[in-house]
Amino acid sequence: MLKLGIIGTNWITGQFIAAAEETQQYTLTAVYSRHEDTARKFAEDNHHPEVALFTDLNKFWASSAFDTVYIASPNSLHGPQAVAAIKAGKNVIVEKPMVASTSQLHQLTDALAAHPDAFLFEAARHLYEPNFAMVRDFARQREISGATLVYMKYSSRYDAYLAGKEPNVFTTRFAGGALMDLGVYVVYAALDWFGVPQHAQYVPSMLASGVDGSGCLHLDYADFGVNLIFGKTTQSYLPSEIYSGKQTLVLDAPESITSIKLRGGADDRELAGPQDDNPMVREASFFAKAIATNDTQARDKQFALAKQVHELMISVRMAAGIHFPADDE
Ligand SMILES: NC(=O)c1ccc[n+]([C@@H]2O[C@H](COP(=O)([O-])OP(=O)(O)OC[C@H]3O[C@@H](n4cnc5c(N)ncnc54)[C@H](OP(=O)(O)O)[C@@H]3O)[C@@H](O)[C@H]2O)c1
């Protein structure tokens, strides 16, 4: 049984704890928050009033109350907190995006190299969905002619941004913006399904705060192109499509996929299976199994993909002129 400590007390952490405990491989044992009242209320709300509470990160890392940490803090803190966790001998599950800059990626890679027993996974939950795997099989077995993947959701924090507030996810300080928040899902999908492109170019629509509100990322492969469209300032109802000659695989979304249809042939039946109630159970189960069986091959395969994703995201972001304070660390 993994003893789980958490950083970040918003709803996503509650959802991860519920998923982790549903697998029966984890139990919540430690909560870190900047505020003791928040930590206590979070522990109580998540049915674990008995857990160890921390407001000091150094004491949290030094504690033996937990062996595995789930990190769901603002984006720019993920990399440094993951490095601290590795150095403290913890297993790490870090929310997307795992890092916010080249130096954070290097520091994380170096920490992992110095601690070869450490387990780190980026919580790219869609990679573990059966429907995502079905699309992967299609993309890897067919000759691909191109794709358009769309993920645009009106952010629950955008009204606050428009009202003059500074929600973390719309700031450069916390490495926010469309590419970092939602683009990461489609970049993962593209690299998992089609591999690393030869060339990539990002055209963002910028907000006054210095982050991208939305954007189009074009990926060039040897024989085809892939267009990724994502954003946080409007809502899109477009499907995503993967083209293979005269046939098109039509998905209702590039993550949390609930519909997959192959159009352009005689049979356009629904291919998708049902979605899990909690979309984080599969990843939690995968991470626990890899840790329990010391499956370093699975760990390294997932990290290699994560590294490709972040190298691409960092390079297209910087080429598009989007600068984060984390770039200067
Ligand atoms: N996988 C998914 O489906 C999914 C969904 C949503 C979000 N996420 C990821 O989860 C992470 C957290 O997202 P969120 O929307 O919950 O972020 P958030 O509300 O900005 O912050 C998350 C937590 O970090 C702490 N925090 C807030 N501001 C901080 C600051 N200025 N300095 C240090 N800590 C601060 C807070 O915990 P305390 O007050 O207790 O310290 C807060 O609960 C993001 O990286 C996001 O990408 C993933």
The ligand as a Tripos MOL2 file, in Angstrom:
@<TRIPOS>MOLECULE
LIG
   48    52     1     0     0
SMALL
NO_CHARGES

@<TRIPOS>ATOM
      1 N1         -5.2860   16.1800  -14.7690 N.am      1 LIG1
      2 C1         -6.3440   16.9500  -14.7520 C.2       1 LIG1
      3 O1         -7.4250   16.5850  -15.1710 O.2       1 LIG1
      4 C2         -6.2280   18.3240  -14.1560 C.ar      1 LIG1
      5 C3         -7.3590   19.0860  -13.9370 C.ar      1 LIG1
      6 C4         -7.2170   20.3220  -13.2990 C.ar      1 LIG1
      7 C5         -5.9500   20.7790  -12.9640 C.ar      1 LIG1
      8 N2         -4.8650   20.0170  -13.2400 N.ar      1 LIG1
      9 C6         -3.5080   20.4760  -12.8930 C.3       1 LIG1
     10 O2         -3.4460   20.5810  -11.4650 O.3       1 LIG1
     11 C7         -2.6360   21.6830  -11.1000 C.3       1 LIG1
     12 C8         -3.3910   22.5400  -10.1380 C.3       1 LIG1
     13 O3         -4.4360   23.1810  -10.8150 O.3       1 LIG1
     14 P1         -5.4290   24.1400  -10.0370 P.3       1 LIG1
     15 O4         -6.3520   24.6980  -11.0330 O.co2     1 LIG1
     16 O5         -5.9540   23.4550   -8.8570 O.co2     1 LIG1
     17 O6         -4.3640   25.2690   -9.5980 O.3       1 LIG1
     18 P2         -4.4800   26.4310   -8.5190 P.3       1 LIG1
     19 O7         -5.8840   26.5100   -8.0130 O.co2     1 LIG1
     20 O8         -3.8910   27.6610   -9.0910 O.co2     1 LIG1
     21 O9         -3.5200   25.9490   -7.3450 O.3       1 LIG1
     22 C9         -3.5400   24.6290   -6.8590 C.3       1 LIG1
     23 C10        -3.1250   24.6310   -5.4060 C.3       1 LIG1
     24 O10        -1.8470   25.2020   -5.2470 O.3       1 LIG1
     25 C11        -1.8080   26.0260   -4.0850 C.3       1 LIG1
     26 N3         -1.5100   27.3960   -4.5250 N.ar      1 LIG1
     27 C12        -2.3620   28.3110   -5.0550 C.ar      1 LIG1
     28 N4         -1.7350   29.4650   -5.2800 N.ar      1 LIG1
     29 C13        -0.4730   29.2880   -4.8700 C.ar      1 LIG1
     30 C14         0.6570   30.1530   -4.8070 C.ar      1 LIG1
     31 N5          0.5810   31.4370   -5.1950 N.pl3     1 LIG1
     32 N6          1.8140   29.6410   -4.3280 N.ar      1 LIG1
     33 C15         1.8970   28.3530   -3.9080 C.ar      1 LIG1
     34 N7          0.8490   27.5100   -3.9060 N.ar      1 LIG1
     35 C16        -0.3180   27.9770   -4.3840 C.ar      1 LIG1
     36 C17        -3.1860   25.9530   -3.4330 C.3       1 LIG1
     37 O11        -3.1230   25.0280   -2.3610 O.3       1 LIG1
     38 P3         -2.9500   25.5690   -0.8520 P.3       1 LIG1
     39 O12        -3.7730   26.8070   -0.7200 O.co2     1 LIG1
     40 O13        -3.4820   24.4360   -0.0450 O.co2     1 LIG1
     41 O14        -1.4850   25.7980   -0.6250 O.co2     1 LIG1
     42 C18        -4.0690   25.4130   -4.5250 C.3       1 LIG1
     43 O15        -5.0720   24.5650   -4.0580 O.3       1 LIG1
     44 C19        -2.2810   22.4200  -12.3790 C.3       1 LIG1
     45 O16        -0.9540   22.1450  -12.7020 O.3       1 LIG1
     46 C20        -3.2060   21.8570  -13.4380 C.3       1 LIG1
     47 O17        -2.5670   21.7700  -14.7040 O.3       1 LIG1
     48 C21        -4.9880   18.7980  -13.8050 C.ar      1 LIG1
@<TRIPOS>BOND
     1     1     2 1
     2     2     3 2
     3     2     4 1
     4     4     5 ar
     5     4    48 ar
     6     5     6 ar
     7     6     7 ar
     8     7     8 ar
     9     8     9 1
    10     8    48 ar
    11     9    10 1
    12     9    46 1
    13    10    11 1
    14    11    12 1
    15    11    44 1
    16    12    13 1
    17    13    14 1
    18    14    15 2
    19    14    16 1
    20    14    17 1
    21    17    18 1
    22    18    19 2
    23    18    20 1
    24    18    21 1
    25    21    22 1
    26    22    23 1
    27    23    24 1
    28    23    42 1
    29    24    25 1
    30    25    26 1
    31    25    36 1
    32    26    27 ar
    33    26    35 ar
    34    27    28 ar
    35    28    29 ar
    36    29    30 ar
    37    29    35 ar
    38    30    31 1
    39    30    32 ar
    40    32    33 ar
    41    33    34 ar
    42    34    35 ar
    43    36    37 1
    44    36    42 1
    45    37    38 1
    46    38    39 2
    47    38    40 1
    48    38    41 1
    49    42    43 1
    50    44    45 1
    51    44    46 1
    52    46    47 1
@<TRIPOS>SUBSTRUCTURE
     1 LIG1         1 GROUP 0 **** ****
